[in-house]
């Protein structure tokens, strides 16, 4: 009788443990843990976040290999450390201040532009894109419907942040050094150079988004996420033929926001 009692006791203990583990792995619990760590900078791994930023520019496949490791060790695809989001926000703030300087707008207008870019362009648009991609991937790309084959919303948001970072570096940092003297010089070479930067930046966004969803083993037909490349190239060719300057449009839009 004693061995049976011991086994029952062990099973009951494991059952309680499994219940606690299940509670810890609910979407609400993961979200609470993430938001709680958002204000605890000492608990963030900024060194690892910087490593991810470096490889997103040079070898983004390596970043998604780490997402696989997180799934195996922590049973979730999405980041549990907000360090990457914090560093991305800092990058965005610094580059937006640089944009304010290039556009020759005042201090308070630069602060207003910064708030627009951080909370609307990055976070707001990011939430919309992540929600749209989360819905599309779960609705149309999941190979078989089950509890284990589900794209986490947090992972969809992480994919957006990963894809947004190279775009930010190209359009909000590298481009700054060429806006006034090259891109806005009212010449063919100027808008060809500027529009080519847009082609590279948005192409990077599409490619890293594709890598993010193709890294999930339970998704099918993720190659469709590369189809926007055709539209992108068509717009690029049209912009050169019709003399559109995307960077000039962005600068005018930023000035309109804060006037």
Beta strands, then each sheet from edge to edge (+ up, - down):
end
